[in-house]
């Protein structure tokens, strides 16, 4: 069995290339301006990489994820010693309403959190084989793709696929948002970040394929987990930087391990674009379960709502 079949089976979906209206001017500044973009055809996985699929990769390669490694203190001068241990960022519901400008009230640096223990050392992925893998950095996603003979999508490829043929629509299913009444994706219902009614059935991740696919037969292109892309993040289209809405952009203070964004070398830890929103997105905060939505993510950061999916480009 090839690595690709071991990883994803035979279910890759072909997306015909074409031109589409990329971006939006109705929500966040870094999504605009709307512009016509052309992408070539490619195959894409019908859902994010699952815990079962990532387990096959780790078993085959012995890969150790970034969250499982203690960082080199020399690379992160000034970082608190308690943060220089293996771990990752975990969402924790608050006890009541809080100021939504302060994401530190619901994101906690958690020693021992990793892909096998997504919300802390006492948690596990037992029974979650069909849930998206989380707590994976950009490097972990790239390593999986290399093993499987696949790639991460560009931002344009991801957005084109997410739209499902609905060029210019606000959501992957159309222009209306039913998430507060009849959910079509795993997002947040209730008062964020202290109350989740679970109208969609889940507080954290959900099994891939739980909700209806888009027009291309792709699942979870809205909500569930954010997904890494291979593009460097820049907000220069709008002329102003955006603060990441859904959590800390960096698990530690300091400098990166030598990788950098060649277009923005002044950024100490480079950022890639993530797409799709997650189970924490809501119209109250982080209204980003839309194809045009985007945010920056530091490449060394693992979080409990962040995963990825793979594509295959024709040779």
N, C-alpha and C positions, 0 to 999 in steps of 0.2 A: 504494500500500500504506500503510495507516495505521501510525502508530508502534507501536501495540500489536501488530499482526500482524508488523511487522518485528522487534519485540522477542521475542515469545513464540509467534507463530503462532496457530493456532486451537485450541490444546489445553487451554484453561482448563477446570477441572473444577468443576462445581457442587456445593456442600456445603449440604444442607438445614440450616436452623437448628434449634436444639433446646436442651435443658437437659442438662448433664453435671456430673459430679463433678470439679471443677478442683483440682489440687494433689495433694500426697501428704504423709503424716506418717511415712513409713518411712525417709527418707534425710536430706536437708538441711533445716535449720530454716526457711529462707525459702520452702520449698515449701508449707508448711502455714499455717493448717489447711485441710483439705479442705472445700470449700464448693460449693453448687449454683449454677451460673452458666448463664445463658441467652444465646445468641448468635443473631442473625438470619442468614439464608442469604447466601452469597457465593460467587463464583468464586475459585479459587486455582490458581496455576501448578502443574503436576504435579511440578516439580523446581526447585531453586535456579537463579537466573540464571547462565548459562554465560559463559565467556570469549567465545564467538562472539556471543552476544546483547549483551553489554556492549560489544564492539567495534563493533557496529552503532550503538549509542547514541552512542559517542564519535565515530564517523565522521560521524554526522548532526548532532551538536551542538557538537563541539569541546570537550566537557567535559574539564577537567583535574582529576584526583582530588586529594584532600587530601594523599595521600602523595607526590604529584609537586610539591608546592609547599613552598618554604622558609617556615617559620613566621615571623611578625612577632615579633622579640625583645621588643617592648613588651608583647605579650600574654602572654609567658612569662618574667617576671622571675626571675632566678636559674637559668635553664636552662643547662646546659653548652653552650658554643658549638658543640662537635662534634655536638650533637643538633639544632641549629637549621639543619638542612639537609633537603632532601627525603629521605624514607626511611620505613621502617615496621618493624614487629616480625616477626622470622622465628624459627620453631622450629628449634633445632639439637640433634640427638641428642648426649647426653653420652657420654664414653668408658667410663663405668661407673656403678655405683649412686651416688646422691647423696641428700641430705636433701630430701624432697619438700616441705618447707615453704619452700624457697628457689627460686622459679620463675625467678629471674635466671640460674640455671645452665643453663637450656635455652631461654630467650627472649633474643634478641639484637637490639638496635636496629641496623638495617642500612641505612646510607645507600645510596640507589639502588634499594631494594626498592619495588615498586609493583605494580599489577595486571598490567602487561605483563612484569614481572620479579619474580615472586612470592616467590622465595627469595634475591634479591640481583641486582645489576646484570648479572652474567654469566648469569643464568637467563633463560628466555623461556617464552611460552605456545605456542610452536610444537608442534603435535601435541596440544594440550590444549584444543581448541575446545569439546569436550563436557564439560570439567571445570567445576565451579563457579568463577565469578570470586571472587577473594579480594583482600585488601589494599584493601578499600573501607570508607570510614567511613560513619557514619549519613547524613551529608549527601550522599555519593555515591549511596547507595541511594535516598534521597528524590528526588534529581535524575533518576535513571533512571525511577523510578515516575512522576514528573510528565511526563516526555517520552512515556512509554507510555500515559498516561491511567489509571494504576493507583495502588495504595496499598500501603504496608506493612501487614501484619496487626497487630491488637492481640495482646497475649499470649493472651487468651482465644480469639480466632479461631484463632490458630496452634495452640494446644493442642487445641482441639476437633477441628480437621482432622487433627492428628497422631495422635490416638487411633483414627482409622479406624473409629469406631463401637463400639470396645471400651471402654465406659464403666467407668472405675475400674481398668483393667488397668495393670500396671507399665510395659509396653513397647508400642510401636505394633503389635506382633504378638501380644501375649498376656502371660502372667505369668512365663514361663520365659525365662532368659537363655542362649542358645546361643553367645554370641560367642567363647567359648574353645574351642569344638569344631566348630561348623558355623555360621559367621558369617552373619547376615542384614543386616549393615550394615558400613560402613567405620569401625572403631574400632581401638584398639591391642591387640595380643596380644603378650605377652612382658613383660620387665622394663622398666617405665617409669622414666626416659626414655632408657634406654641400649640397649635391645634390642627390636626388633620382628620377630617371626617372620613377619610378612606372611601369616598364615593366611588373612586375608580378601583377599589379593592386592595390597595397597597399603601403603606407608608414609605417603605424603601423600594428596592428594585423589584421588578416583576419578571416572571418567565418570559423569555423572548417569544414573540408571536401571540401574546395574550390579546392584543388589540388588532383591529382590522388593518390590513396592509394598505399602502398607497397604490396609486395607479400602475406602478411598476412591479407590484407584488413584494415590496420591501416593508419590513416590520420595524417598528421602534425608531423611525426617522424623526419622531417627535417624542420628547420626554424619555423616561426610564433612566438612561445615562447619557451624559455628554460624550462626544466621540472625538478623538484626536484626528486632525488632518495633518498633512505634510507641509503646510504653508506657514511661513513666518507671519506673526501678527503685526499689523500696523494700523493705526487709526488715522493715518495721514489723509485718507479720503475726505474726512470731515474737518481736518485741520485742528483736531483736539483729541487728546487721549481720553479713553474711557477707563473708569475703575472697574475691575472685575466684579460682577454682581453676585456671584454665587460662592464666594469664599476666598480665602487667602491665596494670592497668586504664587506664593513661595513658602515652603514649609520651614525654611531656615533663612537667616540673614547671611550674606556673604557673597562670594564670587562663584561662578560656575567652574566646571572641570575642564575648561579649555574650549568647549563649544560656544559659539556665539552667532548671533544673527548678523550676517555680513552687511545687511542694510541698516542695522541699528547697533553698532558695536559698543555703544555707550551703555547699553542695558546689561547689567551685571549677570543676570541669569536670563537667557533668551527665552522667548515665548513663541509658542505655536498657536494656531487657531484651533479652537474646539467648536463643535457644531451640535445642534439638535436639542439643547436644553436637557433637563433631567426631571426626576420625580420631585425635585424641590422647586421647580418653576411654577409661578402663579402670576396672574395679572397684578397682584399687589406688589410683587417683587420678582425681578428677573423674568420678565414676560418674553421668554426666549425659546419656547417650543414651536418655533417657526423656521422654515427653510432659510430665510435671509438672516436669521439671528446668528450671532457669533460672539466669542469672547476670547481674550488671551489666556493662555495657561503656561506657566513656567515648565520647562521640559523636565525638570527633576522632581516634579510634584506628583504625588499619588493622593487620590481623594476617594471618598466612599460613594461618589456619584459620577465617576469618570471611567469610561471604557473606550472601546474602539471597534471598528469593523474594517475589513480588508477589501481590496479590489485587485483585479488582474487586467492589465492592459495588453492588447494584442502585440505580438512581436513585430 
